[in-house]
Amino acid sequence: MSKYPESVVEEAAHTIPLQRLGRPAEIAWLATYLACEAGDYFSGAVLTLDGGRDNWRGAWPPQSYVDEAGELVAEARR
């Protein structure tokens, strides 16, 4: 999370349908599934592990958090 300004991180949970940030263990569970025998037949897909945010509000970061060059800004423009 350190690549985002602190104000963005603090408000991020409010932009996710589950109303919380993901936990490292949730990433590990998916990686474990894909690496084990149960994931052998899984191929050719993109898995989005974001609490439903991408389908709810669009791509991350929101356009208000980037400047014209696509760089993150320190404070969101509202």
Residue pairs with C-beta under 8 A, 6 or more apart in sequence:
1 9
1 21
3 72
4 12
4 61
4 65
4 72
5 65
5 72
5 73
5 74
5 75
7 74
7 75
7 76
8 61
8 65
8 72
8 76
11 76
12 21
13 19
13 20
13 21
15 53
15 56
15 57
15 62
16 50
16 51
16 52
16 53
16 56
17 51
17 52
17 53
17 56
18 51
18 52
20 51
21 51
22 49
22 50
22 51
26 49
27 49
30 47
30 49
33 39
34 42
48 54
50 60
53 60
54 60
61 72
62 76
64 76
64 77
64 78
65 72
65 73
65 76
66 72
66 73
67 73
